[in-house]
Every structure is written in C-alpha cells, then in structure tokens.
C-alpha cells in the first residue's frame, strides 16, 4: 500500500471519529431538551458502555500505529508538539487496554487525564499550524511545529487527526461503565 493510500485511510478513520464525537455531543445536549433524544442517548450508551474501555484502547492503538507509520515509514519527522501528543497517546494503549481486561473503573480517570492533556496539545498545535507566528522558540527551527506534512480535505492535518482520536477516547470514557471498582481490585 502506498503512502497516500495509508494517509487517506487514517484521514477516513479520523473523520469517522469526528462524526461519532459530533453524534455523541448532539445526543448529550439534545437529551436534555427532548425525551426521545434522551432515550436514544441512553440506548447508545447502554450498547457501547460494556466495550467502551476496549474500544478506547483500540482507538489509542490505531493512533499510536498511525503516528509510528507517519514518522518511521512515511519519513515525516515529528516536531516537538507531536512528541507531546505521543507522550499522551502512547500510554493510553496500555492504561486503557489493561483497564478493559481488568474491567477497572480507575482506568477511566487516568485515561481521561491523558486524553484531555493530549487534546489540549493538539488544539495548540492546530493553532500553531494555522498561525505560524504563534510558534515560539520552543519549537525546533529545522523541524517547525507549523509544518503541515499532511492536509486532507483542506483541514485534516496530523494534529487534527490526533485531536480526533483524543476526542473519541474522551467520549468512549464518558460512556464506559466498568464493572469493577478500584477498591475491589485491591
């Protein structure tokens, strides 16, 4: 498979993640105003909740493999902000994976903190890409954070893909209802 096809595949996955996040937000907000939408929201949560930690771990794994592909195979060197996003994403594979296997409610908090921090870095990275004057001296001048290695459909860059993954992980963690509490694991 050539590089452009793989990038398109990851872009499609990010777009699907964005669609799921938008639907979740519409259901969450709409459920407050409409009993019908609240039933849909509750049914969706009921369907997703038992597998949500595992699905979130899968999202983190795909995002991790995607970032490794882009740097190691496609030869797009990660900038400093990309590294910070990786620092948030890579441990999510283990934290959420182990949490899913153990049905550990405690994994939700750790996962949400990591995903929330990663999402914040992704948002800042998107701003730096759009407004390169925001780039400070902390970025490497030979590999600036404002470089767009990928841009699909006029908006989907690598940090936008990362943000899509972090947002979907947060939605899945909000829906998750593990059956074992941290006290029961001790």
HELIX and SHEET records of a PDB file:
HELIX    1   1 UNK A    3  UNK A   33  1                                  31    
HELIX    2   2 UNK A   35  UNK A   49  1                                  15    
HELIX    3   3 UNK A   52  UNK A   68  1                                  17    
HELIX    4   4 UNK A   69  UNK A   73  3                                   5    
HELIX    5   5 UNK A   80  UNK A  102  1                                  23    
HELIX    6   6 UNK A  106  UNK A  130  1                                  25    
HELIX    7   7 UNK A  132  UNK A  134  5                                   3    
HELIX    8   8 UNK A  158  UNK A  175  1                                  18    
HELIX    9   9 UNK A  182  UNK A  185  1                                   4    
END                                                                             
